[in-house]
């Protein structure tokens, strides 16, 4: 059980870090090939904001899981 708790904490920290930087600080270079696809018109800022928000929500949910164990 301790191993599961440690893994959930590590995942929470990673997802919150990346989600916060993508969603709030607009560091879109954390998304693979985003700059190239953005220049080619395949992806836009809305896509990057969605990815950041999903990662942030996943991080928060892993943190809640960590606290509940």
Secondary structure as UniProt FT lines:
FT   HELIX           2..23
FT   HELIX           28..30
FT   TURN            32..33
FT   HELIX           34..40
FT   HELIX           45..68
//
